[in-house]
Amino acid sequence: MAPFQARGTEVPVVLDLMVHDIDMILEMVNSPIENIQASGAKMMSSTIDLAHAYIKFKNGVVANLKSSRIAQGYVRKIRTYEKNLYSIADLMIPQIEVYGLKNNGQFSKNSISKIVETSEGGKTVFYEKFVPEKKDALLEEINNFIESVLNRTSPNVDGKAGKKALDIALQIENKIFLND
């Protein structure tokens, strides 16, 4: 999510912002896509300014992606839900918060635990916050690409991964236009 700027409005928000999220989701979920649903709206420009995509993978994982270029501020968060585990990664700050009902070695000794009373009795909730080193992701990507050219190695994100993310972004964009 980002505040409106005239820059970049010649392309839909799906190709401007959401394509990066699609790339991350594809890296996280190693499964073919089963279904894509999408909706969006033009508000400030002649292209899609708001977009929502629902992607279901064959392994059961579901991704809900939202992109907007008319938000109050910059928001870049990833929320994951698993059985007994919930995490929020804020890529703007950056920080990662993890909540869980079981501590199977996934939480450090520094994690905070609290017993919460539920209708089924007490459950222990574990909480931990990680603060990774703050880096400029775009600069890191450019530097990695330059390094891969100079050293004749594969970049972290190769052309195949980029093409796959772009293909899915175009599918999402086409579904939005069909619903328009």
ZAZAGU-818226 format. One record per atom (N, C-alpha, C): chain; atom name; x, z negated, y negated. Coordinates in steps of 0.001 Angstrom, whole numbers. Example, Ala and Ser with C-alpha at 12.3 -4.5 7.8 and 13.67 -1.06 7.14 Angstrom:
BEGIN
BALO   c    a        px        pz        py
BALO   A    N     13190     -7800      5690
BALO   A   CA     12300     -7800      4500
BALO   A    C     13200     -7800      3300
BALO   A    N     12850     -7080      2250
BALO   A   CA     13670     -7140      1060
BALO   A    C     12900     -7870       -30
***
This chain:
BEGIN
BALO   c    a        px        pz        py
BALO   A    N       846         0      1162
BALO   A   CA         0         0         0
BALO   A    C       898         0     -1234
BALO   A    N       464       736     -2249
BALO   A   CA      1267       829     -3460
BALO   A    C       358      1095     -4657
BALO   A    N       772       663     -5847
BALO   A   CA         9       994     -7057
BALO   A    C        73      2498     -7327
BALO   A    N      -920      3000     -8060
BALO   A   CA      -972      4432     -8329
BALO   A    C       177      4868     -9233
BALO   A    N       785      5982     -8848
BALO   A   CA      1782      6684     -9665
BALO   A    C      1487      8163     -9494
BALO   A    N      1630      8921    -10546
BALO   A   CA      1361     10361    -10446
BALO   A    C      2348     11046     -9500
BALO   A    N      3549     10464     -9343
BALO   A   CA      4551     11035     -8460
BALO   A    C      4034     11023     -7023
BALO   A    N      4171     12121     -6342
BALO   A   CA      3821     12176     -4935
BALO   A    C      2381     12526     -4639
BALO   A    N      1555     12675     -5666
BALO   A   CA       139     12932     -5409
BALO   A    C      -135     14366     -4966
BALO   A    N       889     15207     -4942
BALO   A   CA       692     16577     -4441
BALO   A    C       554     16601     -2922
BALO   A    N       856     15476     -2268
BALO   A   CA       666     15364      -815
BALO   A    C      -252     14178      -541
BALO   A    N     -1023     14235       536
BALO   A   CA     -1890     13103       889
BALO   A    C     -1072     11849      1194
BALO   A    N     -1682     10690      1002
BALO   A   CA     -1018      9420      1240
BALO   A    C      -552      9296      2691
BALO   A    N     -1216     10013      3598
BALO   A   CA      -808      9991      5013
BALO   A    C       608     10535      5158
BALO   A    N       914     11614      4443
BALO   A   CA      2251     12222      4529
BALO   A    C      3261     11510      3630
BALO   A    N      2787     10841      2600
BALO   A   CA      3672     10160      1661
BALO   A    C      4080      8776      2167
BALO   A    N      3105      7974      2601
BALO   A   CA      3374      6587      2993
BALO   A    C      3154      6303      4477
BALO   A    N      2007      6748      5010
BALO   A   CA      1639      6371      6378
BALO   A    C      2588      6934      7430
BALO   A    N      3205      8068      7164
BALO   A   CA      4088      8695      8158
BALO   A    C      5216      7750      8575
BALO   A    N      5672      6896      7668
BALO   A   CA      6735      5935      7990
BALO   A    C      6225      4862      8953
BALO   A    N      4975      4438      8747
BALO   A   CA      4371      3449      9642
BALO   A    C      4134      4048     11025
BALO   A    N      3719      5314     11050
BALO   A   CA      3519      6007     12332
BALO   A    C      4842      6039     13098
BALO   A    N      5916      6349     12414
BALO   A   CA      7238      6391     13042
BALO   A    C      7586      5038     13656
BALO   A    N      7324      3948     12929
BALO   A   CA      7625      2608     13455
BALO   A    C      6758      2281     14660
BALO   A    N      5468      2619     14598
BALO   A   CA      4562      2341     15712
BALO   A    C      5020      3087     16964
BALO   A    N      5393      4351     16799
BALO   A   CA      5848      5137     17948
BALO   A    C      7116      4547     18563
BALO   A    N      7962      3965     17731
BALO   A   CA      9181      3321     18219
BALO   A    C      8839      2039     18986
BALO   A    N      7796      1338     18530
BALO   A   CA      7406        72     19151
BALO   A    C      6602       257     20438
BALO   A    N      5773      1302     20485
BALO   A   CA      4855      1504     21600
BALO   A    C      5310      2719     22405
BALO   A    N      5785      2485     23579
BALO   A   CA      6282      3568     24424
BALO   A    C      5170      4027     25362
BALO   A    N      4206      4768     24796
BALO   A   CA      3070      5231     25585
BALO   A    C      2459      6438     24887
BALO   A    N      1917      7372     25652
BALO   A   CA      1228      8515     25033
BALO   A    C       -29      8051     24296
BALO   A    N      -447      8828     23319
BALO   A   CA     -1658      8528     22561
BALO   A    C     -2872      9029     23327
BALO   A    N     -3892      8173     23384
BALO   A   CA     -5140      8525     24058
BALO   A    C     -6165      9061     23064
BALO   A    N     -6225      8442     21862
BALO   A   CA     -7265      8793     20905
BALO   A    C     -6813      8454     19485
BALO   A    N     -7221      9290     18535
BALO   A   CA     -6966      9030     17118
BALO   A    C     -8286      9192     16379
BALO   A    N     -8605      8205     15549
BALO   A   CA     -9740      8294     14629
BALO   A    C     -9198      8039     13237
BALO   A    N     -9802      8666     12232
BALO   A   CA     -9285      8495     10881
BALO   A    C    -10380      8691      9847
BALO   A    N    -10191      8029      8718
BALO   A   CA    -11057      8233      7560
BALO   A    C    -10199      8076      6318
BALO   A    N    -10691      8595      5211
BALO   A   CA     -9937      8498      3981
BALO   A    C    -10761      8954      2798
BALO   A    N    -10169      8853      1615
BALO   A   CA    -10887      9230       396
BALO   A    C     -9918      9687      -685
BALO   A    N    -10419     10607     -1493
BALO   A   CA     -9725     11021     -2712
BALO   A    C    -10293     10161     -3838
BALO   A    N     -9420      9577     -4647
BALO   A   CA     -9910      8762     -5750
BALO   A    C     -9229      9116     -7063
BALO   A    N     -7919      9183     -7048
BALO   A   CA     -7157      9375     -8287
BALO   A    C     -6536     10764     -8377
BALO   A    N     -6501     11479     -7277
BALO   A   CA     -5840     12785     -7266
BALO   A    C     -6676     13766     -6453
BALO   A    N     -6183     14976     -6327
BALO   A   CA     -6905     15986     -5550
BALO   A    C     -6571     15911     -4063
BALO   A    N     -5732     14954     -3676
BALO   A   CA     -5398     14749     -2263
BALO   A    C     -5877     13365     -1827
BALO   A    N     -5803     13082      -552
BALO   A   CA     -6251     11788       -11
BALO   A    C     -5372     10671      -565
BALO   A    N     -6000      9679     -1212
BALO   A   CA     -5290      8538     -1803
BALO   A    C     -5413      7269      -971
BALO   A    N     -6451      7203      -132
BALO   A   CA     -6689      6063       755
BALO   A    C     -6873      6608      2160
BALO   A    N     -6229      5996      3133
BALO   A   CA     -6366      6486      4506
BALO   A    C     -6353      5318      5487
BALO   A    N     -7174      5462      6515
BALO   A   CA     -7212      4488      7602
BALO   A    C     -7148      5276      8907
BALO   A    N     -6264      4877      9793
BALO   A   CA     -6149      5542     11093
BALO   A    C     -6208      4498     12195
BALO   A    N     -6917      4844     13248
BALO   A   CA     -7044      4017     14437
BALO   A    C     -6435      4836     15564
BALO   A    N     -5335      4332     16126
BALO   A   CA     -4645      5050     17194
BALO   A    C     -4683      4196     18453
BALO   A    N     -5243      4754     19518
BALO   A   CA     -5279      4043     20798
BALO   A    C     -4308      4730     21745
BALO   A    N     -3435      3925     22346
BALO   A   CA     -2450      4430     23291
BALO   A    C     -2964      4250     24713
BALO   A    N     -2448      5039     25630
BALO   A   CA     -2900      4985     27027
BALO   A    C     -2602      3648     27692
BALO   A    N     -1604      2907     27206
BALO   A   CA     -1288      1602     27796
BALO   A    C     -2175       481     27252
BALO   A    N     -3161       841     26404
BALO   A   CA     -4098      -144     25873
BALO   A    C     -3771      -653     24483
BALO   A    N     -2586      -389     23984
BALO   A   CA     -2214      -826     22641
BALO   A    C     -3047       -62     21615
BALO   A    N     -3484      -776     20589
BALO   A   CA     -4254      -176     19503
BALO   A    C     -3499      -428     18200
BALO   A    N     -3377       608     17376
BALO   A   CA     -2743       478     16065
BALO   A    C     -3763       830     14994
BALO   A    N     -3939       -60     14038
BALO   A   CA     -4768       180     12867
BALO   A    C     -3836       347     11682
BALO   A    N     -3798      1515     11105
BALO   A   CA     -2911      1793      9977
BALO   A    C     -3737      2012      8720
BALO   A    N     -3319      1396      7639
BALO   A   CA     -3989      1578      6352
BALO   A    C     -2934      1922      5319
BALO   A    N     -3205      2976      4567
BALO   A   CA     -2310      3355      3479
BALO   A    C     -3136      3610      2233
BALO   A    N     -2596      3177      1110
BALO   A   CA     -3283      3355      -160
BALO   A    C     -2253      3497     -1263
BALO   A    N     -2544      4374     -2214
BALO   A   CA     -1697      4429     -3406
BALO   A    C     -2494      4019     -4641
BALO   A    N     -3536      3195     -4413
BALO   A   CA     -4258      2625     -5553
BALO   A    C     -4428      1115     -5378
BALO   A    N     -3451       471     -4788
BALO   A   CA     -3480      -976     -4582
BALO   A    C     -2969     -1697     -5834
BALO   A    N     -3240     -2990     -5924
BALO   A   CA     -2769     -3796     -7054
BALO   A    C     -1251     -3952     -7053
BALO   A    N      -678     -4029     -5873
BALO   A   CA       766     -4213     -5760
BALO   A    C      1265     -3576     -4481
BALO   A    N      2562     -3704     -4252
BALO   A   CA      3168     -3148     -3044
BALO   A    C      2950     -4108     -1883
BALO   A    N      2437     -3600      -776
BALO   A   CA      2226     -4396       424
BALO   A    C      2742     -3580      1598
BALO   A    N      3581     -4199      2399
BALO   A   CA      4096     -3531      3596
BALO   A    C      4181     -4569      4702
BALO   A    N      3088     -4729      5452
BALO   A   CA      3028     -5745      6492
BALO   A    C      2648     -5121      7822
BALO   A    N      3199     -5708      8870
BALO   A   CA      2853     -5326     10232
BALO   A    C      2375     -6597     10921
BALO   A    N      1174     -6535     11459
BALO   A   CA       640     -7665     12216
BALO   A    C       521     -7238     13670
BALO   A    N       990     -8092     14562
BALO   A   CA       850     -7805     15991
BALO   A    C        84     -8932     16646
BALO   A    N      -768     -8550     17585
BALO   A   CA     -1574     -9503     18337
BALO   A    C     -1311     -9266     19810
BALO   A    N      -915    -10308     20489
BALO   A   CA      -714    -10268     21936
BALO   A    C     -1379    -11510     22504
BALO   A    N     -1455    -11572     23817
BALO   A   CA     -2001    -12778     24425
BALO   A    C     -1091    -13952     24073
BALO   A    N     -1655    -14959     23440
BALO   A   CA      -961    -16191     23057
BALO   A    C       156    -16002     22023
BALO   A    N       163    -14862     21302
BALO   A   CA      1219    -14627     20316
BALO   A    C       691    -13764     19174
BALO   A    N       998    -14162     17955
BALO   A   CA       587    -13439     16754
BALO   A    C      1775    -13422     15813
BALO   A    N      2074    -12264     15233
BALO   A   CA      3196    -12202     14295
BALO   A    C      2818    -11396     13063
BALO   A    N      3456    -11757     11957
BALO   A   CA      3286    -11046     10691
BALO   A    C      4686    -10728     10184
BALO   A    N      4980     -9438     10060
BALO   A   CA      6262     -9018      9489
BALO   A    C      5975     -8473      8098
BALO   A    N      6525     -9120      7096
BALO   A   CA      6396     -8660      5712
BALO   A    C      7684     -7929      5369
BALO   A    N      7608     -6615      5294
BALO   A   CA      8802     -5801      5075
BALO   A    C      9230     -5765      3612
BALO   A    N      8409     -6270      2711
BALO   A   CA      8766     -6287      1290
BALO   A    C      9631     -7496       956
BALO   A    N      9363     -8645      1565
BALO   A   CA     10072     -9886      1203
BALO   A    C     11524     -9869      1656
BALO   A    N     11984     -9622      2790
BALO   A   CA     11378     -9517      4110
BALO   A    C     11336    -10875      4805
BALO   A    N     10346    -11022      5681
BALO   A   CA     10261    -12200      6544
BALO   A    C      9339    -11895      7707
BALO   A    N      9533    -12644      8793
BALO   A   CA      8698    -12498      9979
BALO   A    C      8202    -13891     10353
BALO   A    N      6890    -14026     10508
BALO   A   CA      6290    -15279     10941
BALO   A    C      5682    -15054     12320
BALO   A    N      5934    -15990     13221
BALO   A   CA      5438    -15872     14586
BALO   A    C      4679    -17145     14940
BALO   A    N      3480    -16955     15494
BALO   A   CA      2640    -18051     15959
BALO   A    C      2395    -17836     17450
BALO   A    N      2488    -18882     18233
BALO   A   CA      2264    -18725     19665
BALO   A    C      1733    -19987     20308
BALO   A    N      1074    -19814     21447
BALO   A   CA       550    -20958     22197
BALO   A    C      1481    -21395     23308
BALO   A    N      2464    -20569     23634
BALO   A   CA      3415    -20920     24686
BALO   A    C      4824    -20741     24147
BALO   A    N      5700    -21607     24601
BALO   A   CA      7102    -21489     24213
BALO   A    C      7909    -21157     25460
BALO   A    N      7854    -19902     25859
BALO   A   CA      8590    -19444     27040
BALO   A    C      9966    -18926     26631
BALO   A    N     10661    -19703     25844
BALO   A   CA     11981    -19281     25390
BALO   A    C     11934    -18334     24208
BALO   A    N     10739    -18045     23684
BALO   A   CA     10649    -17113     22567
BALO   A    C     10798    -17816     21222
BALO   A    N     10702    -19136     21212
BALO   A   CA     10874    -19891     19986
BALO   A    C     12153    -20711     20080
BALO   A    N     12829    -20882     18955
BALO   A   CA     14066    -21659     18953
BALO   A    C     13746    -23149     18862
BALO   A    N     14773    -23961     18939
BALO   A   CA     14597    -25408     18819
BALO   A    C     14151    -25784     17412
BALO   A    N     14360    -24880     16454
BALO   A   CA     13978    -25147     15063
BALO   A    C     12520    -24822     14777
BALO   A    N     11789    -24338     15787
BALO   A   CA     10393    -23974     15548
BALO   A    C      9566    -25227     15288
BALO   A    N      8481    -25031     14574
BALO   A   CA      7552    -26117     14274
BALO   A    C      6427    -26040     15299
BALO   A    N      6071    -27170     15890
BALO   A   CA      4938    -27179     16810
BALO   A    C      3926    -28202     16319
BALO   A    N      2670    -27867     16543
BALO   A   CA      1592    -28738     16083
BALO   A    C       481    -28698     17123
BALO   A    N       -53    -29843     17456
BALO   A   CA     -1182    -29890     18389
BALO   A    C     -2455    -29715     17572
BALO   A    N     -3234    -28723     17948
BALO   A   CA     -4485    -28411     17256
BALO   A    C     -5631    -28676     18217
BALO   A    N     -6608    -29448     17768
BALO   A   CA     -7777    -29768     18601
BALO   A    C     -8747    -28596     18560
BALO   A    N     -9160    -28146     19721
BALO   A   CA    -10157    -27086     19842
BALO   A    C    -11324    -27613     20659
BALO   A    N    -12345    -26801     20815
BALO   A   CA    -13503    -27233     21614
BALO   A    C    -13114    -27421     23081
BALO   A    N    -12009    -26775     23507
BALO   A   CA    -11533    -26921     24890
BALO   A    C    -10496    -28029     25027
BALO   A    N    -10200    -28734     23959
BALO   A   CA     -9163    -29762     23999
BALO   A    C     -8016    -29398     23072
BALO   A    N     -6901    -30077     23226
BALO   A   CA     -5765    -29834     22354
BALO   A    C     -4883    -28694     22848
BALO   A    N     -4413    -27876     21920
BALO   A   CA     -3471    -26810     22240
BALO   A    C     -2288    -26939     21300
BALO   A    N     -1114    -26643     21817
BALO   A   CA        86    -26692     20991
BALO   A    C       349    -25311     20414
BALO   A    N       434    -25258     19091
BALO   A   CA       733    -24007     18401
BALO   A    C      2177    -24073     17921
BALO   A    N      2962    -23089     18304
BALO   A   CA      4343    -22995     17853
BALO   A    C      4411    -22027     16679
BALO   A    N      5254    -22335     15706
BALO   A   CA      5412    -21489     14520
BALO   A    C      6895    -21372     14196
BALO   A    N      7284    -20157     13858
BALO   A   CA      8672    -19959     13427
BALO   A    C      8719    -18850     12393
BALO   A    N      9594    -19009     11428
BALO   A   CA      9768    -18005     10384
BALO   A    C     11215    -17535     10400
BALO   A    N     11382    -16210     10397
BALO   A   CA     12701    -15590     10370
BALO   A    C     12845    -14852      9044
BALO   A    N     14002    -14968      8429
BALO   A   CA     14264    -14245      7187
BALO   A    C     15491    -13366      7411
BALO   A    N     15249    -12082      7716
BALO   A   CA     16383    -11182      7931
BALO   A    C     17069    -10853      6608
BALO   A    N     18265    -10335      6712
BALO   A   CA     19007     -9914      5525
BALO   A    C     18226     -8806      4822
BALO   A    N     18063     -8939      3515
BALO   A   CA     17309     -7942      2749
BALO   A    C     18193     -6721      2519
BALO   A    N     17675     -5570      2936
BALO   A   CA     18407     -4308      2789
BALO   A    C     17465     -3253      2242
BALO   A    N     18023     -2248      1619
BALO   A   CA     17256     -1103      1144
BALO   A    C     17114      -133      2311
BALO   A    N     15915       -70      2894
BALO   A   CA     15694       724      4110
BALO   A    C     15991      2203      3888
BALO   A    N     15597      2747      2740
BALO   A   CA     15840      4159      2467
BALO   A    C     17332      4438      2346
BALO   A    N     18054      3568      1664
BALO   A   CA     19510      3727      1543
BALO   A    C     20177      3611      2915
BALO   A    N     19727      2668      3741
BALO   A   CA     20267      2510      5099
BALO   A    C     20034      3786      5918
BALO   A    N     18844      4370      5772
BALO   A   CA     18513      5598      6506
BALO   A    C     19412      6759      6063
BALO   A    N     19600      6886      4762
BALO   A   CA     20451      7961      4231
BALO   A    C     21893      7766      4691
BALO   A    N     22389      6539      4590
BALO   A   CA     23760      6256      5023
BALO   A    C     23952      6523      6509
BALO   A    N     22951      6172      7321
BALO   A   CA     23026      6428      8757
BALO   A    C     23067      7929      9033
BALO   A    N     22279      8696      8294
BALO   A   CA     22266     10148      8475
BALO   A    C     23628     10741      8102
BALO   A    N     24175     10326      6962
BALO   A   CA     25491     10822      6528
BALO   A    C     26561     10469      7557
BALO   A    N     26518      9228      8037
BALO   A   CA     27481      8781      9053
BALO   A    C     27357      9606     10330
BALO   A    N     26131      9923     10727
BALO   A   CA     25929     10700     11954
BALO   A    C     26440     12127     11795
BALO   A    N     26313     12688     10592
BALO   A   CA     26841     14038     10343
BALO   A    C     28366     14011     10374
BALO   A    N     28948     13042      9680
BALO   A   CA     30407     12944      9613
BALO   A    C     31037     12677     10979
BALO   A    N     30364     11843     11795
BALO   A   CA     30913     11467     13099
BALO   A    C     30343     12276     14257
BALO   A    N     29457     13227     13929
BALO   A   CA     28811     14072     14946
BALO   A    C     28140     13238     16034
BALO   A    N     27378     12237     15571
BALO   A   CA     26613     11379     16480
BALO   A    C     25131     11506     16135
BALO   A    N     24291     10980     17001
BALO   A   CA     22845     11019     16735
BALO   A    C     22471      9949     15722
BALO   A    N     21606     10282     14759
BALO   A   CA     21149      9265     13802
BALO   A    C     20171      8310     14485
BALO   A    N     19909      7170     13855
BALO   A   CA     18957      6198     14416
BALO   A    C     17590      6833     14635
BALO   A    N     17155      7646     13695
BALO   A   CA     15896      8381     13837
BALO   A    C     16247      9857     13834
BALO   A    N     16077     10488     14995
BALO   A   CA     16460     11897     15090
BALO   A    C     15299     12812     14699
BALO   A    N     15559     14093     14694
BALO   A   CA     14568     15087     14307
BALO   A    C     13348     15088     15210
BALO   A    N     13546     14803     16508
BALO   A   CA     12415     14773     17442
BALO   A    C     11442     13648     17081
BALO   A    N     11974     12475     16755
BALO   A   CA     11118     11343     16376
BALO   A    C     10401     11648     15066
BALO   A    N     11114     12236     14122
BALO   A   CA     10503     12608     12847
BALO   A    C      9399     13635     13023
BALO   A    N      9637     14618     13881
BALO   A   CA      8630     15656     14134
BALO   A    C      7399     15054     14793
BALO   A    N      7603     14140     15730
BALO   A   CA      6472     13510     16417
BALO   A    C      5619     12714     15428
BALO   A    N      6270     11957     14545
BALO   A   CA      5534     11194     13528
BALO   A    C      4787     12139     12591
BALO   A    N      5430     13228     12206
BALO   A   CA      4786     14215     11331
BALO   A    C      3595     14865     12023
BALO   A    N      3734     15218     13295
BALO   A   CA      2620     15813     14051
BALO   A    C      1406     14882     14066
BALO   A    N      1642     13599     14290
BALO   A   CA       541     12639     14332
BALO   A    C       -56     12461     12934
BALO   A    N       790     12427     11913
BALO   A   CA       297     12326     10537
BALO   A    C      -599     13516     10200
BALO   A    N      -212     14704     10634
BALO   A   CA     -1032     15893     10384
BALO   A    C     -2351     15842     11153
BALO   A    N     -2335     15282     12371
BALO   A   CA     -3582     15092     13117
BALO   A    C     -4516     14138     12365
BALO   A    N     -3950     13064     11848
BALO   A   CA     -4733     12089     11078
BALO   A    C     -5316     12754      9839
BALO   A    N     -4482     13492      9127
BALO   A   CA     -4940     14194      7928
BALO   A    C     -6078     15166      8257
BALO   A    N     -5951     15923      9345
BALO   A   CA     -7003     16864      9745
BALO   A    C     -8297     16137     10083
BALO   A    N     -8207     14980     10738
BALO   A   CA     -9407     14206     11063
BALO   A    C    -10081     13680      9798
BALO   A    N     -9294     13316      8797
BALO   A   CA     -9871     12869      7522
BALO   A    C    -10620     14024      6859
BALO   A    N    -10020     15198      6854
BALO   A   CA    -10673     16364      6237
BALO   A    C    -11940     16737      6984
BALO   A    N    -11974     16550      8314
BALO   A   CA    -13182     16839      9078
BALO   A    C    -14309     15881      8730
BALO   A    N    -13939     14620      8393
BALO   A   CA    -14931     13614      8034
BALO   A    C    -15326     13698      6561
BALO   A    N    -14619     14483      5783
BALO   A   CA    -14822     14574      4325
BALO   A    C    -16091     15295      3982
***
